[in-house]
Structures are given as structure tokens and as C-alpha cells.
């Protein structure tokens, strides 16, 4: 199931994690932002076709961070589309399996054990703060993971897990899955300094219409 958020953005909900896969649509193709847990490639490809695109029109696969619920289907989607995988350089070694995942000691055991079956993903392009990917500016917001990023076009903010929408409010990253909460709070403050009409969170429903004001209100204790 693919849901329209704005004229340029579509969302594919991942029910198992209350997560999101996003399509950023352009005239000649689309960008996939995050890929969900393993096994979501069929859902993604069907959703692409339902919008009138072919898999070959995917221009990029951008991962907001290495966590399995965001990168799990990246390899399969790359194989089906031929698109390149982009990730921040600080998460690239973890995604590639060269460095162990950085999860806090309090992380649920099942989450830690899931990485035993993690299939490494070799990125095609490594990103830095300030880079641009097909009209989206890369904002490095470390803390949740070392290489967590957000993507911003002046109207839409794809926040990854740095901003989520749970229990009727905008929230920051979940502490149980965040490597460095102090850095994560600093990163959230950076995002809250931006103006955006639409918030596309890593988990939960998007916030449409003066979303930056809503986020600042909900997270005012961090300002």
C-alpha cells in the first residue's frame, strides 16, 4: 500500500515496525528513502509500479542510517532497480559489516540478535554533511547512529529516526536504540532550527502543515 503525503512524496508504511519507506517523486523518476526491514522489496516494487513508474526509474536509494529496519531491503531493491545506495560515511563501515553495530547496552535482546543475520550492504556513494542528492540536502545529525542523516528541500524534512511521531506528538529518537543520546539531542536541536512544512518521520505518520512549529512545540524541552 502506498499513501500520498504531498504532490512529491509518497509513503509505504512498514506495519511490523510502524516505520516508513518514502518515495520522493520527480518528473523523470523517484528517490527511495529507507527500505524497511528485510523482505520489503516486493512491496516497494509493486508500489513503484502503482505510481506509474518502472523499477529502472529509481534514481537513488538513500538510507537515513544503517539500522536493520531502515536498510534491510536495500540490497534486494538495488538488485531490482540498478539504483545506487547512498549512506553517510560514518555509517558506511557498519552497513558494510566492517564495524559491529553500535547499540546501547539497554537495547532489547531480540534487536541485538537480529544483527546475527544481517547481510552487509556495500554502499555505492558515501555522503557528507551538506551534500545534495537529486535536490535533497544532506544534514548530518549524529547520535542515533554515528552517520544518521536527515534530508531537506526547504519544504519537506525526511528526519530518519531523529524525529518520530508517536502517541500523538513529535518525539526524538528512541533511547533504547540510540548510541549517544547527548549527541542525538544536539542533532534534534539542529533540525528544530529549520523551517519545514512537512515532517516525514522514521516512524509514525507524517505531519503536514507548519510541521516545524509543531515539532518545536512538542519538543520545547530541548530548545
N, C-alpha and C positions, 0 to 999 in steps of 0.2 A: 504494500500500500504506500503510495506516495501522496503527500499532502502539500498543497501550495501555501507558502508563507507570504511571499510578496511576488511581484511580477518577475523577479530574478532568482528567487530562492525557493527550493522545494525541500521537503523533509521526508526522510524514510525512517519511521520510528523503529527502534530495536526493543521489542517488548521485554525480552529477558532481562535487560539492564536498565530499562527506562531511558535508554540512550538514543542518540540521533546520528544519522548519516545525512549529510546535506549535499544538494546539488546547487551550484552557482551557475546559472544559465547565461550564456552569451549567444550571439546570433549564429555563430558557426560551431557551437559545441558547448560543452559544460565541464565544470571542475567538480570533482568529488572531494568533499571534506570529511575525513574519517570514514572508516569502512566497517565498523561494528565488530562483533565477535566472529570467530571462525564460522564458516558456513553461510554467510550472508551474501555471497557473491551472486547467487541465483536471484535473490530478491532485488539486489541492486541492478542487475542487468535487465530484469523484467521491468523495473521502474524506469530505467533509461528509455527503453523501447516504448513504454506507455506515454512518454512525453514527446514521442516522435523523433527521437534521436537513435542513432545506431551506436553500438559499443565503440566503434572506431572514432567516434566524435568526442570521446572523453579526452580532454586536453591535459589533464593533470590529476593526480591523486595526492592530496595534501593531508598529512597526518598532524593533528594538533599536539600529539605526544605518543609515546611508544606503548602505553598500556594496552593490554590484550583486547579490551572491549572497544578500542578505537582503531587498532591496527590488525585485528585478527583475520580479516578477509582481504588484506592488501595484496598479498601475493597472487591470489586467485583472480582478483579484479584486474591486476596488471596483466596477467597472462591472457585474459579475455579481451582486453581493450588495447593493449600495446602502449598505454599511457605510462609516464614516468611517475615514480613515487618520490615525494618531497617530504623531508623532515628536518628539524633543526639539528645543527651539527652536534649539540650536546646530548641529544637523544639517539643519534645515529649509531654509536657503538653498542648501545643497549639493544636497539632494534635489530642490529646485525648479529647479536649473540656474542659479541666480543667482551662485553662487560655485564656482570649479573644485574638483574633488575633491582632498582633501589626502592624498596618498600619499607615502611616503618615496622618496628617490632610488633606493634599492636595490630597489624593488618590481619584480617581473617585468614585462617589456615588454608581454606579452600582457594582463596585468591593466590596465595603464595604457591601452593601446589600446582595451580593451573599452568604456571610457567615451566613445569617439567615437560609439558607437551608443546611448549611454544616453539613454533617454527621460525627461525630467524628470517628477517626481511632485509635484504640489501637495498638501501635507498639508491635512487639514481641521481638525486640532487640534494645537497645539504644546504640548509638555509641559515641566514644570519639576520639579526635584528635590522629592520629597515629594508630588507629585500622586497621585491614585488613579484607576485605570481599572478599573471593574467588579470591585472587590475586590483589585486588584493595586497595590501601592505602587511608584511610580516612584523608582528610585535612579539619580541621575546619576553616571556613572563615566567621565569623560572620559579620553582618551589614545589608545585605539584609533582613535576618531574624536572630534571635539570634543563631539558630542552623544550618545555612546554611553550606553545605559541598561541597567539590569537591572530585573526585575520580581519582586516578592516578596510572598508572602501568609502568611509565618510558617512554612510547611512547604516550599513549592516556591520555588526560585530559578531564574528564567529569566535566564541570565547573558549572553546575546549572545555576542560573541567575547571577552569579558573572561576567561571561563573556558571551556576546551575540554577534551575528553578524547581524548588521542592516546597511542599506544604504551603503553597500559595504565596511564596516570596522568593526573591532572588537571594541566593546564598553563594558563599565562596566554595573553595574546593573541600572535599570531604577529608577530615584529618586522618582517618584510618588508612587512606590510600595516598597521602601526601608526604613526600620525602622530607620537606623542610617547610614547616608551617610559617615560620617567620618570614622567609623569602616569599612564600606564597601570598602572605598578607600585603607585602610591599608591592607585589605584582598586581594584586587586585586593586590597590590604590591607583596604580598606573592606569589600569583600564577604566576606573571610575572617573579619571580626569578627562576622558574622551567624551565627545557628544555623538550619540548614535540613536537612530530612530528605532532600530530593530535589534534585539538581542537574540542570538542563536546559541543557546547554551549546550554544553556537552550532554547534559541530562535534564529531562523535563521539557515542557512546552516552551516555544519561543514567546518573547514579549514584544508586541508590536505597538508602536506609537509612543514616542517620548520615553523610550526604554532606558536611556541613560539616567534620566531623572528618577525613574522607578528604582533602578539599581542603587543609586546613591541614597535614596530614602531607606531602602531595605537594609543597606549595609552601612548606615550612617555611623555605626560604632567604629568603623575602620578609618573614617575620614579625620 
